[in-house]
Amino acid sequence: MEAKERHEKVKALLNVTVLEMVEPLSVSYSLTLSSGEVLRKVKATEMVRWDKDDDKLYVQRVEKKTGSSSRSKMSLIEFACRFSEVIAKGILWDKEDHHVKELSGIIKLAFLLDFDEATVEFLMKLNNLQIFVEDEEFLSSAFPPPN
């Protein structure tokens, strides 16, 4: 992927407004045939949803404390899976599924490890990824150091 395309994808993520929800987002899906007949209306809930048309990321609030209950651990893991999948699909919408799956895996692990910089660097090396000089410059301009 060329630098310009990488930067456009990162800009799309940086321009997103994150809206935190207490409850999961309710969504419904249906398939309308050319005859006008609606095949099925399915209702579901989503912990994370990226509305690319409105540049909004809807995120269900999940406590990230390391509790000992299996319910809190499951909730955190489920959120990490949903979050990483939505972000990866949102960024790589035009790429093959295996690229989305690989990026989702990296994001998931990084999320569970609090996006620790050293951990992220290790995950990138492990997956044979690197940040190029032009990417460093782009990120530095997007996140200038504090004065």
BAFI-3210 file (N, C-alpha, C; in Angstrom, 3 decimals, decimal comma, padded with zeros to 6 digits):
// residues 147
n [1|2|3|4|5|6|7|8|9|10|11|12|13|14|15|16|17|18|19|20|21|22|23|24|25|26|27|28|29|30|31|32|33|34|35|36|37|38|39|40|41|42|43|44|45|46|47|48|49|50|51|52|53|54|55|56|57|58|59|60|61|62|63|64|65|66|67|68|69|70|71|72|73|74|75|76|77|78|79|80|81|82|83|84|85|86|87|88|89|90|91|92|93|94|95|96|97|98|99|100|101|102|103|104|105|106|107|108|109|110|111|112|113|114|115|116|117|118|119|120|121|122|123|124|125|126|127|128|129|130|131|132|133|134|135|136|137|138|139|140|141|142|143|144|145|146|147]
n.u [000,852|000,615|002,140|000,470|-002,106|-002,101|-001,960|-004,366|-006,179|-005,548|-006,168|-008,945|-009,652|-008,726|-010,438|-012,819|-015,590|-015,945|-018,478|-019,696|-021,618|-024,001|-025,541|-025,646|-025,780|-028,784|-029,644|-031,170|-031,685|-032,640|-033,671|-034,560|-036,274|-036,230|-038,850|-040,078|-040,724|-040,004|-037,574|-036,532|-036,402|-033,992|-033,021|-030,440|-027,726|-025,029|-021,750|-019,851|-019,783|-019,036|-019,937|-019,418|-020,399|-021,200|-018,930|-018,661|-018,028|-019,539|-019,470|-019,802|-019,734|-017,291|-015,995|-012,594|-011,171|-009,130|-010,784|-011,683|-013,788|-015,317|-017,235|-016,670|-014,189|-014,886|-016,575|-014,756|-012,995|-014,791|-015,517|-013,001|-012,606|-014,798|-014,341|-011,763|-012,292|-014,200|-012,720|-010,551|-011,950|-013,100|-010,904|-009,557|-011,442|-011,426|-009,741|-008,487|-010,013|-008,195|-006,244|-007,680|-008,320|-005,756|-004,902|-006,922|-006,359|-003,908|-004,703|-006,534|-004,927|-003,227|-005,102|-006,014|-003,698|-003,460|-002,550|000,174|003,218|005,724|004,837|003,163|005,085|006,556|004,570|004,220|006,771|006,775|004,850|006,061|005,943|006,376|006,997|007,263|009,540|008,139|005,672|006,163|006,679|004,164|002,540|003,744|003,041|000,301|000,050|001,417|004,226|003,744|003,963]
n.v [-001,173|002,153|005,192|007,501|006,379|004,929|007,051|008,373|006,485|006,438|009,090|009,003|007,478|009,137|011,292|010,484|010,749|009,678|008,058|007,201|004,559|003,399|001,123|-001,642|-000,997|-001,122|-002,773|-003,392|-005,621|-006,176|-007,796|-006,733|-007,827|-007,555|-007,636|-006,338|-007,651|-008,273|-010,215|-011,020|-009,748|-009,014|-008,609|-007,226|-006,698|-004,445|-003,979|-002,256|000,097|001,501|004,270|005,242|007,147|009,283|009,745|008,617|006,730|004,365|003,183|000,744|001,152|-000,431|-001,825|-001,793|-002,891|-005,235|-007,567|-010,420|-011,992|-014,306|-013,358|-010,596|-010,779|-012,140|-010,251|-008,190|-009,444|-010,065|-007,461|-006,500|-008,155|-007,428|-004,635|-004,556|-005,866|-004,187|-001,801|-002,694|-003,606|-001,192|000,375|-001,155|-001,624|-002,005|-004,075|-007,504|-010,204|-011,652|-009,791|-008,016|-009,695|-010,223|-007,625|-007,082|-008,982|-008,009|-005,484|-006,334|-007,749|-005,626|-003,854|-005,353|-005,278|-002,676|-000,921|-000,489|001,034|-000,305|-002,918|-002,811|-002,205|-004,593|-006,432|-005,513|-006,046|-008,816|-009,492|-008,777|-006,047|-002,517|000,942|003,429|006,111|008,295|007,801|008,145|010,905|011,844|010,943|012,370|014,969|014,783|014,197|016,264|016,821|017,540|020,880]
n.w [000,000|-000,891|000,418|000,382|000,272|002,684|004,505|003,983|004,922|007,638|008,274|007,940|010,143|012,192|011,935|012,969|015,152|018,384|020,046|023,100|024,400|026,787|026,635|024,275|020,728|018,945|016,013|012,826|010,138|006,767|003,761|000,687|-002,073|-005,709|-006,439|-004,445|-002,199|001,192|002,501|005,078|008,326|010,506|013,814|015,792|018,140|018,592|019,784|018,903|016,305|013,191|011,613|008,636|006,879|008,466|009,898|012,499|015,406|017,192|020,408|022,834|026,308|028,186|031,038|031,699|033,687|035,356|036,321|038,318|037,676|035,464|033,767|033,434|032,198|029,862|028,707|028,192|026,383|024,322|023,563|022,690|020,467|018,800|018,532|017,314|014,918|013,669|013,374|011,768|009,463|008,734|008,064|006,135|004,100|001,375|000,867|000,770|002,628|004,281|004,939|006,503|008,627|009,673|010,479|012,315|014,294|015,303|016,295|018,223|020,127|020,858|021,973|024,215|025,656|026,410|024,408|024,684|023,905|023,462|023,310|021,055|019,106|019,215|018,371|015,765|014,644|014,937|013,099|010,793|010,062|009,538|010,400|008,116|007,186|006,042|007,143|009,863|009,845|009,012|011,158|013,242|012,561|012,852|015,527|017,342|019,554|023,076|024,400]
ca.u [000,000|001,404|002,078|-000,708|-003,279|-002,009|-002,269|-005,811|-006,878|-005,336|-006,961|-010,351|-009,787|-008,515|-011,579|-014,007|-016,057|-016,287|-019,632|-019,777|-022,987|-024,114|-026,115|-025,269|-026,585|-029,731|-029,691|-032,001|-031,306|-033,639|-033,300|-035,709|-036,113|-036,659|-040,319|-040,570|-040,928|-038,951|-037,325|-036,395|-035,905|-033,248|-032,583|-029,209|-027,088|-023,609|-020,968|-019,070|-020,262|-018,408|-020,791|-018,459|-021,065|-021,245|-017,657|-018,922|-017,762|-020,373|-018,758|-020,434|-018,803|-016,893|-014,971|-011,376|-010,463|-008,813|-011,568|-011,442|-014,970|-015,242|-018,153|-015,977|-013,149|-015,562|-017,051|-013,589|-012,515|-015,783|-015,380|-011,744|-012,843|-015,711|-013,658|-010,681|-012,884|-014,825|-011,654|-009,829|-012,824|-013,283|-009,673|-009,200|-012,694|-011,188|-008,701|-008,930|-010,388|-007,084|-005,578|-008,547|-008,164|-004,429|-004,908|-007,825|-005,621|-002,924|-005,450|-007,122|-003,876|-002,787|-006,163|-005,985|-002,467|-003,542|-001,821|001,514|004,047|006,706|004,078|002,739|006,288|006,849|003,552|004,516|007,937|006,352|004,056|006,872|005,437|007,224|006,526|008,222|009,898|007,038|004,588|006,593|006,456|002,719|002,039|004,255|002,236|-001,047|000,167|002,618|004,597|003,258|004,952]
ca.v [000,000|003,376|006,107|008,369|005,575|004,660|008,291|008,614|005,557|006,909|010,323|008,613|007,047|010,305|012,207|009,870|011,165|008,487|008,239|006,077|004,164|002,543|-000,135|-001,914|-000,377|-002,031|-002,626|-004,393|-005,852|-006,857|-007,939|-006,472|-008,364|-006,639|-007,664|-005,532|-008,522|-008,248|-011,602|-011,256|-008,632|-009,574|-007,609|-007,611|-005,624|-004,303|-003,273|-001,247|000,316|002,653|004,865|005,973|008,287|010,381|009,773|008,367|005,396|004,109|002,202|000,440|001,276|-001,693|-001,611|-002,493|-003,321|-006,660|-008,256|-011,862|-012,744|-014,757|-012,503|-009,361|-011,153|-012,449|-008,984|-007,481|-010,155|-009,871|-006,092|-006,418|-008,808|-006,592|-003,369|-004,756|-006,234|-002,994|-000,876|-003,289|-003,561|000,207|000,873|-001,975|-002,012|-002,333|-005,106|-008,887|-010,583|-012,098|-008,590|-007,523|-010,617|-010,008|-006,348|-007,250|-009,718|-007,111|-004,487|-007,029|-007,946|-004,310|-003,351|-006,094|-004,899|-001,219|-000,223|-000,161|001,303|-001,376|-004,099|-002,599|-002,355|-006,024|-007,058|-005,148|-006,822|-010,207|-009,630|-008,265|-004,727|-001,415|002,297|004,081|007,486|009,188|007,563|008,820|012,340|012,049|010,778|013,486|016,161|014,541|014,184|017,009|016,638|018,629|021,955]
ca.w [000,000|-001,021|001,564|000,291|000,636|004,130|005,227|003,832|005,807|009,013|008,410|008,124|011,535|013,055|011,800|013,559|016,470|019,154|020,927|024,024|024,735|027,962|026,143|022,885|019,681|018,299|014,560|012,154|008,750|005,949|002,357|-000,167|-003,423|-006,771|-006,468|-003,329|-001,041|002,200|002,880|006,500|009,116|011,622|014,785|016,475|018,897|018,278|020,793|018,183|014,929|012,545|010,581|007,800|006,246|009,434|010,624|013,917|015,919|018,364|021,214|024,114|027,432|028,809|032,061|031,310|034,890|035,323|037,337|038,338|037,246|034,070|033,005|033,047|031,237|028,599|028,160|027,672|025,193|023,265|023,080|021,936|019,168|018,005|018,266|016,346|013,629|013,081|012,963|010,635|008,280|008,363|007,444|004,965|003,439|-000,029|000,789|000,922|003,991|005,125|005,450|007,578|009,753|010,254|011,188|013,452|015,325|015,915|017,069|019,374|021,129|021,331|022,847|025,478|026,355|026,610|023,345|025,170|022,724|023,260|022,896|019,668|018,278|019,141|017,517|014,376|014,217|014,863|011,875|009,692|009,695|009,981|010,125|007,234|007,538|005,668|008,097|011,099|009,638|008,996|012,525|014,049|012,265|013,383|016,989|017,722|020,964|023,943|024,660]
c.u [000,904|001,172|000,820|-001,969|-003,277|-002,433|-003,752|-006,607|-006,725|-006,128|-008,428|-010,597|-009,639|-009,695|-012,860|-014,310|-016,501|-017,413|-019,765|-021,229|-022,960|-024,595|-025,624|-026,251|-027,493|-029,763|-030,637|-031,611|-032,460|-033,140|-034,561|-035,409|-036,591|-038,180|-040,926|-040,798|-039,724|-038,774|-037,311|-035,879|-035,271|-032,818|-031,352|-028,732|-025,607|-022,925|-020,206|-019,630|-019,608|-019,334|-019,897|-019,091|-021,072|-019,950|-017,859|-018,642|-018,556|-019,740|-019,507|-019,380|-018,560|-015,809|-013,752|-010,550|-010,233|-009,514|-011,330|-012,645|-014,853|-016,155|-017,445|-014,867|-013,761|-016,034|-015,902|-013,067|-013,491|-015,671|-014,121|-011,908|-013,700|-015,026|-012,612|-011,223|-013,487|-013,758|-010,923|-010,666|-013,019|-012,079|-009,390|-010,423|-012,486|-010,137|-009,299|-009,149|-009,205|-006,290|-006,364|-008,355|-006,819|-004,383|-005,788|-007,124|-004,612|-003,628|-006,013|-006,089|-003,412|-003,820|-006,091|-004,753|-002,328|-002,743|-000,459|002,462|005,045|006,017|003,645|003,932|006,643|005,863|003,803|005,705|007,565|005,587|004,749|006,331|006,395|006,549|007,617|008,457|008,750|005,828|004,903|006,328|004,967|002,150|002,512|003,461|000,814|-001,061|001,431|002,930|004,087|004,364|005,424]
c.v [001,244|004,312|006,970|007,623|005,258|005,885|008,629|007,726|005,980|008,188|010,002|008,189|008,230|011,268|011,679|010,493|009,906|008,832|006,996|005,820|003,288|001,157|-000,384|-001,264|-001,430|-001,731|-003,677|-004,440|-006,540|-006,883|-007,768|-006,972|-007,345|-006,591|-006,798|-006,342|-008,429|-009,670|-011,811|-010,002|-009,230|-008,432|-008,140|-006,437|-005,620|-003,507|-002,108|-001,137|001,589|003,109|005,764|007,187|009,508|010,530|009,610|006,908|005,247|002,952|001,991|000,526|-000,105|-001,365|-002,447|-002,900|-004,822|-007,349|-009,747|-012,659|-013,116|-013,919|-011,219|-009,650|-011,425|-011,174|-008,208|-008,138|-009,976|-008,466|-005,953|-007,030|-007,940|-005,289|-003,549|-005,093|-005,016|-002,023|-001,423|-003,250|-002,127|000,780|000,146|-002,457|-002,476|-003,428|-006,493|-009,226|-010,985|-010,911|-008,018|-008,385|-010,413|-008,710|-006,430|-007,970|-008,848|-006,083|-005,121|-007,224|-006,615|-003,714|-004,025|-005,765|-003,381|-000,404|000,284|-000,062|000,184|-002,654|-003,987|-002,755|-003,835|-006,740|-006,742|-005,944|-008,282|-010,486|-009,029|-006,941|-003,664|-000,094|002,976|005,524|008,442|009,011|008,220|010,317|012,667|011,972|011,903|014,757|016,010|014,593|014,924|016,807|017,810|019,647|021,942]
c.w [000,000|000,168|001,539|000,722|002,133|004,923|005,133|004,787|007,268|009,256|008,643|009,565|012,487|013,028|012,434|014,922|017,197|020,118|021,792|024,413|025,984|027,546|024,717|021,915|019,053|016,807|013,996|010,686|008,032|004,514|001,529|-001,576|-004,453|-006,894|-005,368|-002,070|-000,102|002,711|004,386|007,173|010,366|012,525|015,498|017,321|018,554|019,378|020,167|016,771|014,387|011,432|009,736|007,133|007,160|010,220|012,128|014,243|017,209|019,132|022,524|025,206|028,037|029,817|031,714|032,525|034,806|036,482|037,256|037,845|035,771|033,185|032,546|032,041|029,865|027,925|027,524|026,393|024,032|022,684|022,226|020,545|018,263|017,583|017,165|014,960|012,926|012,580|011,737|009,358|007,805|007,638|006,130|004,197|002,002|-000,219|001,014|002,395|004,860|005,668|006,625|008,819|010,450|011,052|012,428|014,602|016,050|016,801|018,336|020,479|021,711|022,286|024,213|026,309|026,452|025,595|023,825|023,975|022,436|022,778|021,442|018,726|018,117|018,222|016,046|013,850|014,014|013,573|010,657|009,146|010,199|009,686|009,305|007,672|007,217|006,591|009,441|010,993|009,661|010,413|013,439|013,797|012,809|014,906|017,409|019,205|021,809|024,210|026,082]
res [m|e|a|k|e|r|h|e|k|v|k|a|l|l|n|v|t|v|l|e|m|v|e|p|l|s|v|s|y|s|l|t|l|s|s|g|e|v|l|r|k|v|k|a|t|e|m|v|r|w|d|k|d|d|d|k|l|y|v|q|r|v|e|k|k|t|g|s|s|s|r|s|k|m|s|l|i|e|f|a|c|r|f|s|e|v|i|a|k|g|i|l|w|d|k|e|d|h|h|v|k|e|l|s|g|i|i|k|l|a|f|l|l|d|f|d|e|a|t|v|e|f|l|m|k|l|n|n|l|q|i|f|v|e|d|e|e|f|l|s|s|a|f|p|p|p|n]
***
